[in-house]
Amino acid sequence: MSSRAEESSRSPVANPVPSFWNAEPRALDDHRTTPDLPQTCDVVIVGAGFAGVATAYHILKDNPNPPSIVLLEARKVCSGASGRNGGHVKPDTYFNVPKFAKIFGVQAAAELAAFEASHVYAVKDLVEAEKLDCDFHLTRALDVYLDPEHAKQTEAAYRDLIKTGAVNLHDVAFTPEKDAERVSGVKGARCCFSFTAAHLWPAKMIHQLLEGLLKKGLNLQTNTPTQSVSSTKDADGNWTVQTPRGTIKARKVVFATNGYTAQILPEYKDKIVPVRGICSRISSPRGVATPHLVNTYGIRFDARNNDYLIPRADGSIVVGGARQRFWHHREQWFDNVRDDELVADAVSYFDGYMQRHFRGWEDSGAKVSEVWTGIMGYSSDFIPHLGEVPDKPGQFIIAGFSGHGMPEILGSSKAVAALVRDGTPIEKSGVPAILKTSKERVIRKDNPLEESLQSVWVDDKSPAKAKL
Ligand SMILES: Cc1cc2nc3c(=O)[nH]c(=O)nc-3n(C[C@H](O)[C@H](O)[C@H](O)COP(=O)(O)OP(=O)(O)OC[C@H]3O[C@@H](n4cnc5c(N)ncnc54)[C@H](O)[C@@H]3O)c2cc1C
């Protein structure tokens, strides 16, 4: 349990509950490249999750003049969301495209969908190029709709999207109600959509990437929380990064701090909020032959509530979501960094999950073997912040992936790394321009995320249906 002071702050808390992915210790968990912190370096990166490690990777990749980089991590390597997620690389190819088209315009929404779709193969390429042993599987994701009204609305929105012709939907396949249950294997399916996706073991990928980076001179310092970063440069043009183990002076600082960003970058206070999620792993008893699922899944109960599911090659299933159980209790998840405890109201949600939802699993004896929580960084305008922090030249942010980082982080980190390396503007790096952080995004007074959630929080007893 953490103290009251920690509870009210947005720092990573001590002793996060173990996740399936991080249950076994790894060599780099508590690594410190040097016993003391270097006093100076070219670049400090804060946060050793996927975003921080991938940014370091791209800064050092094929770089004839590599800068000195210190990677600071408050806890163990990959102990944040990247080590506690669902392992699902599931691009948003159609579902939120109409929503984003309304907010940002059709062209920008189409660019975002294409950017996400490109990540499935970008992650595959990375895994192959770097020979990362991380259970990567290329697959199709099946989005299965259980609510008849929601199924109808989504199909209509999809057909409208086709008509616009602006969005590349070649990879998206629709299955109507008459075939949906058989095609998906999900009981009561009203329709489903499928598209190319992947799943993997993120912590293995990130640890192995780090091993390569250490050989290239990266200095990794775990269990070293950044307490503050100066808001002005010193006379030599350096930022001062304060930790309990001393200070580091650096020309450039990258914040890859996910939901914890506002703790050390206060201007992002209402812009990136820590949000707690819950995930589980379901295993069948030895010797029981359960139907093998070849696809990954999204199970959509209505416009707000959905679960995500990946079938692992070991026969177990990783399932997360369970929003129905706790989203109406704001304090249980919103502005909450407590991954040192489970969400009590949601733990039993995963019991009997496969038997409830999947054909042929009724007698599987499948049981929950692990449950864990993790902290996401939800962005108030639904999209991540990438680029130079407004009014702080030399400070950079890559955060706010809103529970959806796996199909966004690789390309985002490449763009942020190019900006750090040689000043290449974010929008010139193949990243949708809307993802660029800006003063306008940081100072805007309205908060679309919180506005969209009001209906969930109004009545604690009967959460309203989504308007997202
Ligand atoms: C339960 C759950 C399930 C999810 N499932 C999926 C999924 O299936 N697919 C998907 O695409 N996305 C999923 N996500 C979201 C995904 O995991 C994140 O978008 C992604 O991991 C974010 O990576 P990151 O590097 O930005 O953040 P993190 O992995 O959280 O890394 C940030 C790091 O910064 C460190 N840090 C923060 N502040 C400081 C500080 N002051 N000093 C030093 N270090 C600091 C933290 O300790 C942490 O290690 C899920 C998230 C959760 C919690």
The ligand as a Gaussian input file, in Angstrom:
#p B3LYP/6-31G(d) Opt

LIG

0 1
 C       -4.403000      -3.093000     -18.479000
 C       -3.919000      -2.477000     -19.758000
 C       -4.157000      -3.115000     -20.971000
 C       -3.725000      -2.554000     -22.161000
 N       -3.866000      -3.253000     -23.313000
 C       -3.388000      -2.754000     -24.460000
 C       -3.421000      -3.504000     -25.647000
 O       -3.772000      -4.684000     -25.652000
 N       -3.025000      -2.890000     -26.793000
 C       -2.575000      -1.594000     -26.811000
 O       -2.290000      -1.076000     -27.874000
 N       -2.449000      -0.904000     -25.684000
 C       -2.827000      -1.441000     -24.512000
 N       -2.685000      -0.742000     -23.372000
 C       -2.032000       0.566000     -23.441000
 C       -0.532000       0.405000     -23.666000
 O       -0.015000      -0.507000     -22.742000
 C        0.120000       1.763000     -23.521000
 O       -0.438000       2.664000     -24.469000
 C        1.626000       1.718000     -23.734000
 O        2.216000       0.677000     -23.034000
 C        2.202000       3.039000     -23.275000
 O        3.601000       2.951000     -23.311000
 P        4.417000       4.097000     -22.615000
 O        5.846000       3.758000     -22.774000
 O        3.926000       5.404000     -23.064000
 O        3.978000       3.988000     -21.078000
 P        4.502000       3.026000     -19.914000
 O        4.734000       1.667000     -20.371000
 O        3.579000       3.225000     -18.765000
 O        5.915000       3.645000     -19.568000
 C        6.052000       4.860000     -18.863000
 C        7.178000       4.644000     -17.874000
 O        7.539000       5.884000     -17.324000
 C        7.914000       5.678000     -15.977000
 N        7.812000       6.963000     -15.296000
 C        6.719000       7.738000     -15.178000
 N        6.990000       8.846000     -14.493000
 C        8.295000       8.769000     -14.165000
 C        9.181000       9.623000     -13.447000
 N        8.764000      10.781000     -12.918000
 N       10.475000       9.237000     -13.314000
 C       10.918000       8.083000     -13.869000
 N       10.119000       7.230000     -14.545000
 C        8.823000       7.581000     -14.687000
 C        6.900000       4.668000     -15.500000
 O        7.325000       3.995000     -14.342000
 C        6.772000       3.756000     -16.712000
 O        7.648000       2.657000     -16.639000
 C       -3.075000      -1.291000     -22.152000
 C       -2.800000      -0.666000     -20.947000
 C       -3.205000      -1.246000     -19.752000
 C       -2.870000      -0.565000     -18.471000

